[in-house]
């Protein structure tokens, strides 16, 4: 028997009506930006003293005092990268040619061995008949 009356019995909670009564999820992005002020501008970050901003799907260095030097360095690196890609393509072509030559050499060697074997067999058959 409880000391102070009835035992603790919490009321049942009523079932929930809907997940959200807000219709904000039905609005398109531009309307939400106007209504809620969600225009944050372009993303930017600072890495090793270099300021970058994200525009048109690419990270671009913001112009500054060191921007000209970095731009020239980037152009030099692009040219070097292009040279290396061309050299890589040439080397791949040479490897393909060499592999084709090895394949043809191995086919010719196999055919030569078969012909030598047939020639030896014909010589042995010819010696038996004499």
Secondary structure, DSSP 8 states (H G I E B T S, - for coil): --SSSS------------S----GGGS-HHHHHHHHT----S-EEEETTEEEEEETTEEEE--STTHHHHHHHHHHHHHHHHHHHHHHHHHHHHHHHHHHHHHHHHHHHHHHHHHHHHHHHHHHHHHHH-
